[in-house]
Amino acid sequence: MKIFINYRTTDEPWGGVNSFIKSFQKYIIENRKDIQVVSKIDDDFDILLIAASYYAPSKEISVNDLKKILSSRNNIINKLLKKRQFKFVERLDGLRAIYNNEFIPNDKIQIELSQLADHIIFQSAFSLNNFQQFGYQKMNYSIICNGVDQNIFNVKNRSYYKKGKIKILSISWSTNLKKGFQTIADFSTHPEVESNFIGRWNDEINPKNVKIIPPKKHDMLSNYYKECDIFLHPAINDFCPNVVLEAMSCGLPIIYSNTGGTPEIASQYGISLPETMTADSIEEVVTAIKQQYQELTQRLVNDANNFSIQTVADKYISSFQSILKK
């Protein structure tokens, strides 16, 4: 099988799409000798994989250009010449209209692409529901969550919480207020909490006692995860956050917002935030996570394979094989 992944990754700090595609492509090249990743759109391939609506960080796909590729490569002439045909697979997360109550051009591109795709891989049931609310009614989909490179994100040389202040880590590339900056700041005022944040902080929110660390490259984050005890992810309506999977792969229990797709991956490995945040509710969450810490970390170690890019990539490839058989 030959795959063309229509996304140019960057080694600079970026969002979850870039992290996933880097790990996915690396795994295939290094471990699946039966799969060839081709480098150019003009090459012969069986599967065209597109990530959301981007071909590179912040670079949106032209739907018209894609239509031309689809029509020129899969037309009757190429079939008669017995040239290799391909299937178009779209990896979709979700729509800004749901995430931020703001319908933007990027949403329109994703909706149009969902109508063109031979198959769609949604990152969560919540992602699927996003598109169903905007007219997607087909059955040509799979739900496969994200996975992480466990050569980087693992529990090796990790020290676990025993006593004293509990070290909490949060990470966000986006400065969107729905990432939960206020909640992160509120947790930092708890006397038994040491709060750390990696990424770009929203300047509208007073960080209080949060230690803010500049964005780090993907392969540098692992050490920061392993130096902390808990991962706090208060983002509202996230689709399938890579940072949560990275944290879980490093053995960190999760404190998470009970919205979007995050509970689908984190509910067995952490505690959900209450709808209303107060000093008392923060105290309850901190107490509960300490009490359940050993049980949650053991569960994370036992289930680590579920978070790996190997498990997820193999599911993608099985999906590709099924599509091609059709």
N, C-alpha and C positions, 0 to 999 in steps of 0.2 A: 504493500500500500504506500502511495506517495501522498504527502500532505503539504499544502501551502498554507502557512499561517500569515494572514494579511495584517500583521502588526509588527512594527519596528520597536523593539524595547530599548530602554535606556538604563544605564548603570547608575544614573543619578537618582536620588530619592524621588519617588513618585507614588501613585496610588495603587490600589489593589489589582486593577487590570494588568498593569505592567508587571507586578510581582508574580501574578499567576502565570502569565504567558511565558515569562522567563523560566520559571520552574518547570512548567509543562514541556517546553521545548528542550530544555536541558535534559530532562529525564528521558525523553524519547531518543535523543541523539546518543546518550550514553548507555542506555539500557535496552532499547527495543531495536535490535538489528533488523527485524522484519519490517520496520517502518522507516521510510526515508522522508526527511523534511527538506523540501526543495526551497530554493532561495528567491526565485523570481516568478512573477505572475505569468510570464511567457513559457515557463517550463510545463512539462506534462505532469499532471497530478490527478489523484482520485477524489481528494477532499479539499475544498476551499473552506478554511475556518476563519471566521471574522469575529472579533471581540467587540461586542456592543456596536457602537457606530464609529469606532476609531481605527485608523491604520497606524497611529503612533500617538504618544502622549499629546493630548490637546489638538490632534489633527483629525478632523472629521472626514468620513467617507463621503464621496459623491455618489448618490443613489443612481444617477444617470450613467456615470462611468461604470458602475457595477452591472447595471442592466446591459450595457454594451458587451462587457466581458462574458456575461451569462449567455447572451444571444449568439455571440461569435464563436464561443467554444463548444456549446452544446446544440449546434444547429444541425439540420438534416445533411448538409454537405459533409461535415466532419464525421457524422455517423456512417455515411456511405463510404467514406475513405477509411473507416474503421480507426479513426483517431480516438485517443483516450477521452472519455467523457468524465465529468466530475459532478459531485454533489456539493451543494452549498449548505454549510452548517453555520448557524449563528449562535454565538454564546451571549446570552442576554442577562443583565442584572436587573435593572428597573428604570422607572421613569421619574424625572424630576417633578412631574406633575403630582406624583404621589408622595415623593420624598420631601418636597419643599413647597407644595401647593402652587407651583409655577410651571406652566407648560411652555417649554422652550423649543427652538428649532431642532435640538438634538433628540428630543422626544419624538418629533415627527419623523426623523431619519430612522430611529429604531423601529417605530411602528411600520414604516414602509418596508424595511428590511425583513421584518417578521413575516410579511406577506409574500416575500420572494423566496425565503429559505426553504430548502428541501427538508431540513430538520432543525429544531431549535433545542439548545441545551440551556435550561433555566437553572440559576444557581440555588434557588429555593422555591418552595411552594408559594411564598410571598411574592417572588419575582413573577411567577406565572400569573398569579392573581392580578398583578399590576396591568399586564397586557390584556387579560380578559376584560378588565374594566374599560379598556379602550378598543374593544371589538375583536380581539383575537379569539377565534372559535375553533381552530384546527386541533387535531390530535397528533400532529407530527412533532412531538417533543419528548424530552427526557428531563428529569430533575436530578442534577448531579452537583453537589456542593463543591466548594473549592478544596484544594489541598496544598500543602507546603513542602518545601525541600527539607527533609529531615536529616540531611547531611549538615544543614545549618541549624535548623530549629529542632532541638532535642533536649533530653534531660541530663546529658553527660556533664559532669562537674558542676551540677546544680546543688545549691544548698537550700534546704527547706526551712520554713519558719518554725521557731521553737518558742521564743518569748520576746518580750519588748515591743517596740513599735513595729507595726506591720507595714511593709513597704508595698505601696500601690503604684502601678505603672499604667499610664494611658498613652495612646499614640494616635495622631491624626495628621494627615497631610492637608486635608481640607480645613478651611477656617469657618465653614458653615456652622451657624449657631446650633443647628440640630445635632451636631456632634457631641453636645452635652458639656460644653466648657464650664457652665455655671455649676453643674453637679460635681465636676472634677474639683473645682475651686472650693465648693462647700465641704467635700470630703477632707480637703487638706487642713481644715480647721479642727478636726477631731484630734484630741490630745494623744491618741494611741496610733496615729496614722502618719506615715511619711509619704508624701505625694510627689510623683515624678511624671513629667510629661515630655514626650519626644514628638517634635513636629512643628507646626506653625500655629501659634496661639492666636485666638481672636482678640484683637485689641479692645473690643467693646466690653470684655469681661475682666474684672479684677482677679488676677490669679491667686490672690491671697498668699497661702504658704506653699504653693506648687513650685517645685523646682523645674524650670523650663529648659529643655535640652534641644539644641537645633536638630533639624532633620538629619537622619543618618542613612547611609547606603544600606541596601537590603542585607548584605552579608555581615554587617556590623551590628545589627539589631539584637542578635541572639544573646550576646553578653549582657545587654541591658535587661532582657527578659529574665535571664537566670539570676541576676542580682536582686530581683524583686520577688515578692511573695504572691501577690494578687494582681490580676489585670482588671481594670475598671473600664468598661465600655458602655457609656450612657447614651450613645448615639440613638436617635429616634428613627425608626423605619429604615435601618440599614438592610441591604439585601442579603449579603453573605460575607461579612467582613473578614478579609484575609488576616488582619491583625489579631482577631480573636482566635483563629485557627493556629497562627504562629505561637500565640501565648499558650494555648492548650497543649501544643506539641512540645513546649518547653516546661510543661507541668504546672502551669499557673491556673488555679481556679478563677472563675470569671464572675464579676459583678456586672450585670448587664441590664439594659432596658428591655422590658418585656414587650417589644414591638418589632415589626418587620420580620426579617428572616433570622435574626440573631438567636431567638429561642430555639429554632430548629437545630442549631448546632451546639448551643451552650447550655441548654436546660438541665442536662444530666451532670454538668460539671461546674455548677456555680449557683448563685442566688440572684434572683431578679430584683430590680429596684422597685420601690413603691411608686405609685402614680404621683404622690405629693411628697416632696423632699423637705424634711424638717430636721432639726438637730436630733430629735428623738428617733426618727426613722433611720437616720444615718447610724446612730448608736446601735439600733437593732440589727442593721445589716452587718456592721463590723463585728458585733458579738456573734452573730450566726455564722459568718464565714470563718471565724476563729474556731468555733466549736466543730464545724464540719471539715476543717482544713485537711486533716489526715485522710479522712474518707474520700474526699474529692480528689486529692493528689494521687491517691492509690488508683482510683478509677481512671484518671487521666493516663497514668503509666500503663495500665492494663489495656486501654483502648487506643493507644498512641497510633497504631497502624491506620485507624480510621481517618486520621488527619493528614496522612502522607500524600504527597503528589503521586507516588507510585500507585496507590489504591485508586485515586481519582483519575489519573491518566489512563489506567487500564480500563476503567469504566467508559471513558471517552472513546477509546479505541474499539471497545466492544460495540459501542453505539455506532461508530463509523462503519464497522464491518456489517452490522445489521442493515444499515442504510444502503450500502453498496449491493447487498444481496437482493434488495428490493428492485 
